[in-house]
Amino acid sequence: MRKVVYNNCYGGFSLSTEAIKLGRQLSDNPKWGGAILEGEKYDDGTIANIFRSNVNFVDLPRHDPILVQVVEQLGQKADGKYANLKIAIVEYKYRIDQYDGNETVYTPEYIEWID
C-alpha cells in the first residue's frame, strides 16, 4: 500500500509556500519539487514576483514520501491557493485524471476491462 496526494477541488494541484519550505527542509534539497517561491531566481536569472509565483506547482510523483509527509503534517495549511489536497491509499498502480483541476485517483479495480 502507498499513499497518493491529489487535489479534491476545482482549481488545480498546488502547495502553499509553507509546504514547499517544509518539503525542502525534510528532503534537505533546496530545489525540492522544482517550485520557485517569490523572491527566488528562475534559471534565466529573473526574480520571481507575486504575479509569477502565487501558485506553487511541484514536479514530483504524487506518491513521493516527502510530499505525503508534508500534506499529512500540515493538513489544510499545505493547500496551495486553489487546492484542497487529500491523500488516497492505493495498493500499487494508480492514475490521476483531472477536470478543471479537480482530480480523481483511479486504480485498476475502477477500470472496466474488455476482453
MONORMO-V462635 format. One record per residue. N is the residue number from 1. RES is the residue in three letters. PHI is phi in radians with two decimals (none if undefined). PSI is psi in whole degrees, 0 to 359 (* if undefined). Layout:
n=N res=RES phi=PHI psi=PSI
n=N res=RES phi=PHI psi=PSI
//
This chain:
n=1 res=MET phi=none psi=143
n=2 res=ARG phi=-2.48 psi=161
n=3 res=LYS phi=-1.78 psi=143
n=4 res=VAL phi=-2.29 psi=131
n=5 res=VAL phi=-1.61 psi=134
n=6 res=TYR phi=-2.51 psi=163
n=7 res=ASN phi=-1.66 psi=127
n=8 res=ASN phi=-1.88 psi=36
n=9 res=CYS phi=-2.77 psi=166
n=10 res=TYR phi=-1.24 psi=143
n=11 res=GLY phi=2.39 psi=298
n=12 res=GLY phi=2.43 psi=153
n=13 res=PHE phi=-1.25 psi=125
n=14 res=SER phi=-2.81 psi=162
n=15 res=LEU phi=-1.99 psi=153
n=16 res=SER phi=-1.26 psi=163
n=17 res=THR phi=-1.05 psi=319
n=18 res=GLU phi=-1.04 psi=320
n=19 res=ALA phi=-1.17 psi=318
n=20 res=ILE phi=-1.07 psi=315
n=21 res=LYS phi=-1.11 psi=319
n=22 res=LEU phi=-1.15 psi=317
n=23 res=GLY phi=-1.04 psi=319
n=24 res=ARG phi=-1.10 psi=317
n=25 res=GLN phi=-1.14 psi=313
n=26 res=LEU phi=-1.15 psi=324
n=27 res=SER phi=-1.52 psi=346
n=28 res=ASP phi=1.02 psi=35
n=29 res=ASN phi=-2.29 psi=111
n=30 res=PRO phi=-1.15 psi=348
n=31 res=LYS phi=-1.95 psi=20
n=32 res=TRP phi=-0.92 psi=130
n=33 res=GLY phi=1.37 psi=345
n=34 res=GLY phi=1.34 psi=6
n=35 res=ALA phi=-1.31 psi=145
n=36 res=ILE phi=-1.94 psi=124
n=37 res=LEU phi=-1.67 psi=160
n=38 res=GLU phi=-0.94 psi=132
n=39 res=GLY phi=1.63 psi=346
n=40 res=GLU phi=-1.53 psi=163
n=41 res=LYS phi=-1.68 psi=139
n=42 res=TYR phi=-1.32 psi=170
n=43 res=ASP phi=-1.03 psi=330
n=44 res=ASP phi=-1.43 psi=2
n=45 res=GLY phi=1.62 psi=349
n=46 res=THR phi=-1.31 psi=153
n=47 res=ILE phi=-1.67 psi=134
n=48 res=ALA phi=-1.19 psi=134
n=49 res=ASN phi=-2.09 psi=176
n=50 res=ILE phi=-1.04 psi=331
n=51 res=PHE phi=-1.33 psi=336
n=52 res=ARG phi=-1.80 psi=347
n=53 res=SER phi=-2.27 psi=25
n=54 res=ASN phi=-1.38 psi=351
n=55 res=VAL phi=-2.21 psi=123
n=56 res=ASN phi=-1.72 psi=96
n=57 res=PHE phi=-1.45 psi=146
n=58 res=VAL phi=-2.12 psi=147
n=59 res=ASP phi=-1.89 psi=78
n=60 res=LEU phi=-2.41 psi=153
n=61 res=PRO phi=-1.08 psi=143
n=62 res=ARG phi=-1.22 psi=349
n=63 res=HIS phi=-1.74 psi=11
n=64 res=ASP phi=-0.96 psi=126
n=65 res=PRO phi=-1.06 psi=327
n=66 res=ILE phi=-1.22 psi=317
n=67 res=LEU phi=-1.02 psi=313
n=68 res=VAL phi=-1.07 psi=316
n=69 res=GLN phi=-1.09 psi=318
n=70 res=VAL phi=-1.05 psi=313
n=71 res=VAL phi=-1.17 psi=320
n=72 res=GLU phi=-1.15 psi=318
n=73 res=GLN phi=-1.25 psi=318
n=74 res=LEU phi=-1.61 psi=340
n=75 res=GLY phi=1.06 psi=227
n=76 res=GLN phi=-1.11 psi=339
n=77 res=LYS phi=-1.21 psi=348
n=78 res=ALA phi=-1.44 psi=342
n=79 res=ASP phi=-1.13 psi=133
n=80 res=GLY phi=-1.27 psi=185
n=81 res=LYS phi=-0.98 psi=318
n=82 res=TYR phi=-2.09 psi=40
n=83 res=ALA phi=-2.22 psi=155
n=84 res=ASN phi=-2.43 psi=87
n=85 res=LEU phi=-1.36 psi=136
n=86 res=LYS phi=-2.30 psi=167
n=87 res=ILE phi=-2.13 psi=128
n=88 res=ALA phi=-1.85 psi=149
n=89 res=ILE phi=-1.87 psi=123
n=90 res=VAL phi=-2.11 psi=157
n=91 res=GLU phi=-1.33 psi=310
n=92 res=TYR phi=-2.67 psi=289
n=93 res=LYS phi=-1.50 psi=149
n=94 res=TYR phi=-2.69 psi=161
n=95 res=ARG phi=-2.44 psi=139
n=96 res=ILE phi=-1.93 psi=122
n=97 res=ASP phi=-1.91 psi=153
n=98 res=GLN phi=-2.43 psi=152
n=99 res=TYR phi=-2.33 psi=116
n=100 res=ASP phi=0.93 psi=36
n=101 res=GLY phi=1.57 psi=345
n=102 res=ASN phi=-1.44 psi=119
n=103 res=GLU phi=-1.82 psi=150
n=104 res=THR phi=-2.25 psi=135
n=105 res=VAL phi=-1.67 psi=123
n=106 res=TYR phi=-1.95 psi=140
n=107 res=THR phi=-2.10 psi=165
n=108 res=PRO phi=-0.91 psi=326
n=109 res=GLU phi=-1.21 psi=346
n=110 res=TYR phi=-1.56 psi=354
n=111 res=ILE phi=-1.78 psi=128
n=112 res=GLU phi=-1.48 psi=115
n=113 res=TRP phi=-1.63 psi=140
n=114 res=ILE phi=-1.87 psi=123
n=115 res=ASP phi=-1.55 psi=*
//
